[in-house]
Amino acid sequence: MSGESQDLIDELDAVIDKLMNSGFPAEASELRSMTHETAWTSSSEMLGEIGLWILGIQRSLAGELPAEVKKGLARCLKFVRKTWPDIELPPA
């Protein structure tokens, strides 16, 4: 695993911990599963799916997430956008 990829995993793990400690155990569990338990066919697929998940959480929990979780998600999404620069959710 490249250093940059490990940086993303480390950041995702930090977000998982922050979600859990902030009262979002279901979201933490889902992100943990995506990060550590799902068998992806490629790193690009993993990045795309995690990116869409982040965008969905940002949309659905925008007013509820603590600032530190929002910042962590934004850092992860920045990494995702290196591979998927135009990633966006369809309009709600």
C-alpha positions as CSV (number, residue, x, y, z in Angstrom):
1,M,0.0,0.0,0.0
2,S,1.4,3.4,-0.9
3,G,2.0,6.0,1.7
4,E,-0.8,8.2,0.3
5,S,-3.2,5.2,0.5
6,Q,-2.2,4.5,4.0
7,D,-2.8,8.2,4.9
8,L,-6.4,7.8,3.6
9,I,-7.0,4.7,5.6
10,D,-5.6,6.4,8.7
11,E,-7.9,9.4,8.1
12,L,-10.9,7.1,7.6
13,D,-10.1,5.2,10.8
14,A,-9.9,8.6,12.6
15,V,-13.3,9.5,11.2
16,I,-14.7,6.1,12.2
17,D,-13.6,6.8,15.8
18,K,-15.0,10.3,15.8
19,L,-18.3,9.1,14.4
20,M,-18.5,6.4,17.1
21,N,-17.6,8.8,19.9
22,S,-20.0,11.4,18.6
23,G,-23.1,9.1,18.8
24,F,-23.1,7.9,15.2
25,P,-22.4,4.1,15.7
26,A,-24.3,2.9,12.6
27,E,-22.4,5.3,10.3
28,A,-19.1,4.4,12.0
29,S,-19.9,0.7,11.5
30,E,-20.8,1.2,7.9
31,L,-17.6,3.1,7.1
32,R,-15.5,0.6,9.0
33,S,-17.1,-2.2,6.9
34,M,-16.4,-0.3,3.7
35,T,-12.8,0.4,4.7
36,H,-11.7,-2.9,6.2
37,E,-14.2,-5.7,5.4
38,T,-15.4,-5.1,1.8
39,A,-13.5,-6.9,-1.0
40,W,-13.2,-4.3,-3.7
41,T,-12.3,-5.2,-7.3
42,S,-10.0,-2.1,-7.5
43,S,-8.9,0.8,-5.4
44,S,-10.7,3.1,-7.8
45,E,-14.0,1.3,-7.0
46,M,-13.3,1.6,-3.3
47,L,-12.5,5.3,-3.6
48,G,-15.7,5.9,-5.7
49,E,-18.0,4.1,-3.3
50,I,-16.4,5.7,-0.2
51,G,-16.7,9.1,-1.9
52,L,-20.4,8.6,-2.6
53,W,-20.9,7.4,1.0
54,I,-19.1,10.6,2.3
55,L,-21.2,12.8,0.1
56,G,-24.4,11.1,1.2
57,I,-23.5,11.5,4.9
58,Q,-22.5,15.1,4.4
59,R,-26.0,15.7,2.8
60,S,-28.1,13.7,5.2
61,L,-26.4,14.6,8.5
62,A,-25.1,18.1,7.6
63,G,-26.5,19.8,10.6
64,E,-25.8,17.0,13.1
65,L,-22.1,16.2,12.5
66,P,-19.5,17.7,14.8
67,A,-17.0,20.0,13.2
68,E,-14.1,17.5,13.7
69,V,-16.1,14.8,11.8
70,K,-16.9,17.2,9.0
71,K,-13.2,18.2,8.7
72,G,-12.2,14.6,8.6
73,L,-14.7,13.7,5.9
74,A,-13.6,16.7,3.8
75,R,-10.0,15.5,4.0
76,C,-11.0,12.0,2.9
77,L,-13.1,13.5,0.1
78,K,-10.2,15.5,-1.1
79,F,-8.2,12.3,-1.5
80,V,-11.1,10.6,-3.3
81,R,-11.3,13.6,-5.8
82,K,-7.7,12.9,-6.9
83,T,-9.2,9.8,-8.6
84,W,-12.8,10.9,-9.1
85,P,-12.6,14.7,-9.6
86,D,-16.2,15.1,-10.6
87,I,-17.8,12.8,-8.0
88,E,-21.2,14.2,-7.0
89,L,-24.5,12.8,-5.7
90,P,-27.5,13.2,-8.0
91,P,-29.9,16.0,-6.9
92,A,-32.0,15.0,-3.9
